[in-house]
Every structure is written in structure tokens, then in C-alpha cells.
């Protein structure tokens, strides 16, 4: 920067603009968080149904999997904790995927492309269903942070939920109770 720009308040206006943008993001995030967290889904409730199209073009609905234990994983490809837990999720699916346990990973960042989601899935060798959240399932489930998991029993009832990275042992423990 030249001295003329500095003397015109260039740095001060850059910092002021940045502070305004940060303040707006924080206010919008707080409003979204508090508006969704007031209606938190409770354990024991029937899981809200949803219909999505996976990254391979197949349409699926939660109701189609009654009779199975369903693990719903809310995530995003840019989420560090989502990436950290992927090896545990892969191991979990390899060990429980053949026991009437179904898993869906739903990318709540709707701006991400199917290609980005497919690359993420392929990077970890994940063999379960991945879909973009074009139907606002994350909003329906009041997902305030990711990763987030819901376990739904064979009768469609929410029996477990967790926000944050989830270990293999935590998922295995909860799902084993249902099998």
C-alpha cells in the first residue's frame, strides 16, 4: 500500500468492514442456532421421514428402511471432524452393514457438488449411501453442528443422538443394543 492510501484510513476501513462482516455472521448464526435448538427432537420420538436422492441418482426415503436400524450421519466434506471420524464409520459399516443396519451420510452444505461428495466418499472407501441435503433434512432434525448422528430403531423411533465426532465403539455399543 502507498502512504497516501494508508493516510486515507485504508487499514481502518478494512478492519471496520471485516468487523461488520464477522458481526453479521455471528448474529445470523446465533439466530439460526437458537431458532432450531428450541425444537430439539427428543429420544423416543418417531424420526421425521425424509426423501433424498443419493449421489448415484437413486431416490430413497427413511420410511423404506423400517425394520432396520438406521444411522443418519449429518456431515460436510469440509468438516475436519467429519473427516477424522470417517475411518471409524467405515469400520462400523463393514462390521454392521450386513446385520440389518443401514447408514446414510447427508451433506448439509448444499453448495457442495455431488462430485465433491463422491470424491470424499471414495477417498475413504465408504460403501454406504451419501446424499446432498436438498430437502433440508438437517433443519428438520435441528442439526446445529456437524458431525451429528441419529440412530433410529426398527420401529422408526429415535433412540440415540450425538453431536460431534463419533467413535466406532460408541456406535457399535448403541447399535448392538438394538440387534
N, C-alpha and C positions, 0 to 999 in steps of 0.2 A: 504494500500500500504506500501511496505517496504521503508526504507530510500534509498536503492540502486535504486529502481525504480524512486523515486522522483528526485534523483540526476541525473538520466539519461534523464531528461526532459519529464517524463511521463505526467505530468499535462499539460505542454506547448504543447506537441504534441496532446493531447486530445482536447484542446481548439482550436488549429490550424485546426485540422481535422473537428471539429464542425463548425468553421467559414467558411471553404471551402464549406461544405455541405449546410449551410444556404445561402451562396452567390450564389451557383449554383441554389438552389430552387428559390431564388428571381429573378435571371436572367431569368430562364425558365418561371416563372410565368409572368414576365413583357413582355417577347416576346409573349407569348400566349395571354395575355390581349390586347396588342396593335395590334396584328395581327387580332384579332377578332373584336375589337371595331371600327376599321376603316370602317367596312361594316355593321354598325348597321342597323337593319331592322327599317323602318320608319312607323309611323302610316299612314294608308291609303293604304299600300301595301297589295297585296294578300299574305296571310300566306303561307309559303312554306309547301307543302304536306309532310307527313311522314307516314310510316307504321311501326308499332311495334307489338310485341306480349306481351300481359299482363301477369301478374304473374299466371293467371289461364290457360294459353296456348291459349287464343283467340287472333287472329290477327285483328288489327283494323288500319284504315287509317283516317287521318284528313278529307280527301275529302268525306268520308262516312257520315259526320255529317253536310254537307251543309244544310242550313235551320234551324240549331240550333245555339244558342250562345255557343261558346266553350271557356272554361277556361283551359289554359295549365299551369300547375304548375311544374316548374323545381325545384328539391329538392334532398336531400340525407338524409338517416336515421341518419347520424352522425351530421347533421347540427342543432345546437341549435335553431336558429331562425325558422327553418322548423318545429321543434317540438313545439315551442311556438305558432306558428300560427295555428296548427292543430285543436284545439277546434273551432276556428272561421271558418275554412274551413269546418269542419263537420256541424256546424250550417248553414253555407251558403248552402251547398249541400242539407241538409234536407229541407230548405225553397225554394230553387230554382231548385233543381234537377228534379222536376216534371213539370217544366214550359219550356220545350224545351231548357234546359241549360244542357250541357254536360261538365264534368270535367275529366281531365287526370292529374295524377301526374307522372312525368317522373324522375326517379332517374338517375342523371347524373354521379354518381360514378359507373362505370361499374364493378368495383371489388366487389361490394356488391352482395350478392346472392339473388335469388328470395325469399328464406326463410327469410332473414333479412328484405327484403321489405315487405313481408307478415306479419311478426311479428310487424313491425312498423304500418302497416295499421290496423291490428287487435287491437293493443294497444289503438288506438284512435277510433275504431269503424267506420272507414271510409268506405263508401259504393260505392265509385266511382272507376274508372279504375286506376290501378297502373302498371307501366311497367319500366323495366330497359332500359336505353338508349343505346342499342347495335347498333343503326343506326346513332349515332352522331347527334341527333336532337338538342341537346344543342349547338353544334358547328354551325349548320345551323342557329339557332336562336341567335347566338352570345351571349350566356349566359356567362357573365363574373363573376357573383357572384350569390349565391343562398341564400334564395329562390328568384325565379323570376317568374312573372306571365305575360301571354299574354291573352288578351280577343280578340276573333275573332268573328265577327258578322255573321249573317245568310248567307251572300254572300261570306264568306271566307276572309274578309278584317280585318287586324289588326287594332283595334280601341283603344286599351289601353295596356300599358305595364308598369311593375313596378318591380324594383329590391329591395329586402328587404322583411321583414315580411309584410303581407297584412292583414288588419283587415276585419272583417265581413262587417262593414259599407262601407268601400272603395269598396269592390267587389259588394255589393248589390247596391250601388249608380250607378256604371258603368253599371252593367248588367240590372238594371231597365230601363235605358235609351233605351235599345235595345228591350225590350219586349212590 
